[in-house]
Amino acid sequence: MDNRRVGVFDSGVGGLTVVSEVMKRLPREELVYFGDTARVPYGTKSRGTVLKYSVQIMNFLISQDVKAVIIACGTISSNCRGELAGMYDLPVADVLEPGARACAEATRNGVVGVIGTERTIKSGAFERKLKEIKPGVTVHSKACPLFVPLAEEGWLDNEIAELTAAAYLSELAEKNIDALLIGCTHYPLLVSCIKKAVGDIKIINPAEAAAEKLKQLLEENGLLRENDSEPDHKFYVSDETEKFELVSRLALNKSYTAIKTDIEKY
């Protein structure tokens, strides 16, 4: 048993969708979350820059004495997960493999869609993982870069969000896909608009599968929290944002305040 916190991090507020799923499955665990709100979005940045930022955040979480980390970001998971896991001596979960596996298991006709940031889609990581898990699957991928700023603004279910989703996803809706993998943890915040754009298909939220993977890792390594007291979660950001409390309320059904920290010193 281990009463230390679990670290969760993302390029901004989108990782709160992963926090939500972790809280459901591991209600006794205490979490420390970091959102890189000063440097969001990551999806348009080079792989080297994404890795540099991710190492700084991992170092910050290590300074918080976390016992495990979950990478709540599709861009980081698809580009840097292997390197990050190899640099630190603690369990690391991410959204790539669990999300791809959930999508592969969900499809019935073997034709799926993947949406994500430009960097995620360019990496091809979700497509490769899907084909590794389910040989013969057909994958149609689409970058949706405007979804992240919409989520960060809290514009989740208005006309602008709906029109943006329709513009991005109308092409995918015509590809006979029966499952759509949301390859960015910001995107579940826009799931209402996404559903309207693609119609009656299965929407795969990797946050759910990633939270299950974290639970498995904690159980296998004997790291579950044994304290029955109410968890005291901590939230940090690299830049103050009025939207954090709004999005935390939407994602977690409770408004949390985040502490600003200088991430570049790590």
C-alpha positions as CSV (number, residue, x, y, z in Angstrom):
1,M,0.0,0.0,0.0
2,D,1.2,3.5,-0.8
3,N,-0.6,6.7,0.3
4,R,1.4,9.0,-2.0
5,R,-0.4,10.9,-4.8
6,V,-0.8,9.8,-8.5
7,G,0.5,12.4,-11.0
8,V,-1.7,13.3,-14.0
9,F,-0.6,15.8,-16.7
10,D,-1.7,17.3,-19.9
11,S,-0.9,20.2,-22.3
12,G,-3.9,22.1,-20.7
13,V,-7.2,21.4,-19.2
14,G,-8.2,18.5,-21.4
15,G,-6.6,16.0,-19.0
16,L,-9.4,16.7,-16.6
17,T,-11.4,14.2,-18.6
18,V,-8.9,11.6,-17.5
19,V,-9.0,12.8,-13.9
20,S,-12.7,12.3,-14.0
21,E,-12.4,8.7,-15.0
22,V,-9.6,8.0,-12.5
23,M,-11.8,9.5,-9.7
24,K,-14.6,7.1,-10.7
25,R,-12.5,4.0,-10.7
26,L,-10.1,4.9,-7.8
27,P,-12.1,7.2,-5.5
28,R,-9.7,6.8,-2.6
29,E,-6.6,7.9,-4.5
30,E,-5.2,11.4,-4.2
31,L,-4.2,13.1,-7.4
32,V,-1.8,15.9,-8.4
33,Y,-2.6,17.4,-11.8
34,F,-0.5,19.6,-14.0
35,G,-1.9,21.5,-17.0
36,D,0.5,23.3,-19.2
37,T,-1.9,26.2,-19.9
38,A,0.9,28.6,-20.8
39,R,2.2,26.5,-23.7
40,V,-1.0,24.8,-25.0
41,P,-1.6,23.5,-27.6
42,Y,1.1,20.9,-28.0
43,G,-0.4,19.4,-31.2
44,T,1.2,22.0,-33.5
45,K,4.6,21.8,-31.9
46,S,7.6,19.7,-33.0
47,R,8.2,16.4,-31.4
48,G,11.4,17.7,-29.7
49,T,9.6,20.5,-28.1
50,V,6.8,18.2,-26.9
51,L,9.4,15.9,-25.3
52,K,11.2,18.8,-23.7
53,Y,8.0,20.1,-22.1
54,S,7.0,16.7,-21.0
55,V,10.3,16.1,-19.2
56,Q,9.9,19.3,-17.4
57,I,6.4,18.3,-16.2
58,M,7.5,14.8,-15.2
59,N,10.3,16.4,-13.2
60,F,7.8,18.6,-11.5
61,L,5.6,15.7,-10.6
62,I,8.6,13.7,-9.3
63,S,9.2,16.7,-7.0
64,Q,5.7,16.2,-5.7
65,D,6.7,12.6,-4.7
66,V,4.2,10.9,-6.9
67,K,4.0,7.1,-6.9
68,A,2.8,6.7,-10.5
69,V,2.0,9.0,-13.5
70,I,-0.7,8.9,-16.1
71,I,0.0,10.9,-19.3
72,A,-3.4,12.4,-20.0
73,C,-2.5,13.7,-23.4
74,G,-2.8,12.1,-26.8
75,T,0.0,14.1,-28.4
76,I,2.5,13.2,-25.6
77,S,1.3,9.6,-25.5
78,S,1.7,9.1,-29.3
79,N,5.1,10.8,-29.5
80,C,7.0,10.5,-26.3
81,R,5.6,7.9,-24.0
82,G,8.3,5.3,-24.5
83,E,11.1,7.7,-23.8
84,L,9.4,9.1,-20.7
85,A,8.6,5.7,-19.3
86,G,12.3,4.7,-19.7
87,M,13.6,7.8,-17.9
88,Y,11.7,7.4,-14.6
89,D,11.5,4.5,-12.2
90,L,7.8,4.5,-11.5
91,P,4.7,3.1,-13.3
92,V,3.6,5.3,-16.2
93,A,0.2,4.9,-17.9
94,D,-1.0,6.7,-21.1
95,V,-3.9,6.9,-23.4
96,L,-2.4,5.4,-26.6
97,E,-2.5,1.6,-26.1
98,P,-5.6,1.4,-23.9
99,G,-7.5,3.7,-26.2
100,A,-6.5,1.8,-29.3
101,R,-7.4,-1.5,-27.7
102,A,-10.8,-0.3,-26.7
103,C,-11.4,0.9,-30.3
104,A,-10.2,-2.3,-31.8
105,E,-12.6,-4.3,-29.5
106,A,-15.5,-2.0,-30.3
107,T,-15.5,-2.1,-34.1
108,R,-17.7,-4.7,-35.8
109,N,-17.0,-3.9,-39.5
110,G,-13.3,-3.2,-39.1
111,V,-13.5,0.4,-40.2
112,V,-12.6,3.0,-37.6
113,G,-11.8,6.7,-37.4
114,V,-9.2,8.5,-35.3
115,I,-9.2,12.2,-34.5
116,G,-6.5,14.1,-32.7
117,T,-4.1,17.0,-32.9
118,E,-1.9,17.6,-35.9
119,R,1.1,16.1,-34.1
120,T,-0.8,13.0,-33.0
121,I,-2.2,12.3,-36.4
122,K,1.1,13.0,-38.1
123,S,2.9,10.5,-35.8
124,G,0.5,7.7,-37.0
125,A,0.9,6.1,-33.5
126,F,-2.8,5.3,-33.0
127,E,-3.1,3.9,-36.5
128,R,-0.1,1.6,-36.0
129,K,-1.3,0.5,-32.6
130,L,-4.8,-0.3,-34.0
131,K,-3.3,-2.3,-36.8
132,E,-1.0,-4.1,-34.4
133,I,-3.9,-5.1,-32.1
134,K,-6.4,-5.8,-35.0
135,P,-4.6,-6.7,-38.2
136,G,-6.7,-5.8,-41.3
137,V,-8.5,-2.9,-39.6
138,T,-9.0,0.1,-41.9
139,V,-8.2,3.4,-40.1
140,H,-9.3,6.9,-41.3
141,S,-7.5,9.7,-39.4
142,K,-8.3,13.4,-39.2
143,A,-6.5,16.2,-37.4
144,C,-8.9,18.6,-35.6
145,P,-6.6,21.4,-34.3
146,L,-9.3,23.9,-33.4
147,F,-10.9,21.5,-30.9
148,V,-8.2,22.2,-28.3
149,P,-8.7,26.0,-28.2
150,L,-12.4,25.5,-28.2
151,A,-12.1,23.2,-25.1
152,E,-9.7,25.6,-23.4
153,E,-12.2,28.4,-23.9
154,G,-15.0,26.4,-22.5
155,W,-16.9,26.6,-25.9
156,L,-18.2,23.1,-25.7
157,D,-21.7,23.0,-27.1
158,N,-22.4,26.2,-29.0
159,E,-22.9,27.0,-32.6
160,I,-19.2,27.7,-33.3
161,A,-18.3,24.3,-31.8
162,E,-21.0,22.5,-33.8
163,L,-20.0,24.1,-37.1
164,T,-16.3,23.3,-36.4
165,A,-17.1,19.7,-35.6
166,A,-19.3,19.4,-38.8
167,A,-16.5,20.9,-40.9
168,Y,-13.9,18.4,-39.6
169,L,-15.9,15.3,-39.3
170,S,-18.4,15.2,-42.2
171,E,-15.7,13.5,-44.3
172,L,-15.2,10.8,-41.7
173,A,-18.9,10.2,-41.4
174,E,-19.0,9.2,-45.0
175,K,-16.3,6.5,-44.6
176,N,-18.6,3.8,-43.1
177,I,-16.7,3.9,-39.8
178,D,-18.5,2.3,-36.9
179,A,-16.2,3.5,-34.2
180,L,-14.4,6.8,-33.6
181,L,-11.4,7.0,-31.3
182,I,-11.0,10.4,-29.7
183,G,-7.2,10.7,-29.7
184,C,-7.0,13.8,-27.6
185,T,-8.2,14.2,-24.1
186,H,-9.5,17.7,-24.7
187,Y,-12.0,16.3,-27.3
188,P,-14.4,14.4,-24.9
189,L,-15.4,17.9,-23.6
190,L,-16.8,18.4,-27.1
191,V,-18.4,15.0,-27.3
192,S,-21.9,16.4,-27.8
193,C,-20.9,18.2,-31.0
194,I,-18.8,15.3,-32.1
195,K,-21.8,12.9,-31.9
196,K,-24.0,15.3,-33.8
197,A,-21.4,15.4,-36.6
198,V,-20.7,11.7,-37.0
199,G,-24.1,10.2,-36.2
200,D,-24.9,6.9,-34.5
201,I,-21.5,5.3,-34.1
202,K,-19.5,4.2,-31.1
203,I,-17.4,7.0,-29.6
204,I,-14.2,5.7,-27.9
205,N,-12.9,7.9,-25.1
206,P,-9.4,6.7,-24.3
207,A,-9.6,8.4,-20.8
208,E,-11.8,5.5,-19.6
209,A,-9.4,2.8,-20.8
210,A,-6.4,4.8,-19.5
211,A,-7.9,5.0,-16.0
212,E,-8.5,1.2,-16.0
213,K,-4.8,0.7,-17.0
214,L,-3.7,3.0,-14.1
215,K,-5.9,1.0,-11.7
216,Q,-4.3,-2.3,-13.0
217,L,-0.8,-0.8,-12.5
218,L,-1.4,0.3,-9.0
219,E,-2.9,-3.1,-8.0
220,E,0.0,-5.0,-9.6
221,N,2.6,-2.9,-7.9
222,G,0.9,-2.8,-4.5
223,L,0.5,1.0,-4.7
224,L,-3.2,1.4,-3.8
225,R,-3.9,4.1,-1.2
226,E,-5.0,2.5,2.1
227,N,-6.1,5.7,3.9
228,D,-9.9,6.1,4.1
229,S,-9.8,9.9,4.6
230,E,-11.3,12.1,1.9
231,P,-8.7,12.6,-0.9
232,D,-7.0,15.9,-1.1
233,H,-6.4,16.6,-4.8
234,K,-3.9,19.2,-6.0
235,F,-4.1,21.1,-9.3
236,Y,-1.3,23.1,-10.9
237,V,-1.0,25.1,-14.1
238,S,1.8,27.0,-15.9
239,D,-0.4,30.1,-16.4
240,E,-3.4,31.4,-14.6
241,T,-6.6,30.8,-16.5
242,E,-10.1,31.8,-15.6
243,K,-11.3,28.8,-17.6
244,F,-9.8,26.2,-15.3
245,E,-12.5,26.5,-12.7
246,L,-15.2,26.4,-15.4
247,V,-13.8,23.4,-17.2
248,S,-13.1,21.6,-13.9
249,R,-16.8,22.1,-13.0
250,L,-17.9,20.7,-16.4
251,A,-15.4,17.7,-16.3
252,L,-15.5,16.9,-12.6
253,N,-18.8,18.3,-11.4
254,K,-16.9,20.4,-8.9
255,S,-15.0,23.7,-9.3
256,Y,-11.3,23.4,-8.4
257,T,-8.7,26.2,-8.1
258,A,-5.3,25.6,-9.7
259,I,-2.0,26.9,-8.4
260,K,0.3,28.6,-10.9
261,T,3.9,27.2,-11.0
262,D,7.0,28.0,-13.0
263,I,7.4,24.8,-15.0
264,E,10.5,25.9,-16.9
265,K,12.7,25.7,-13.8
266,Y,12.2,21.9,-13.9
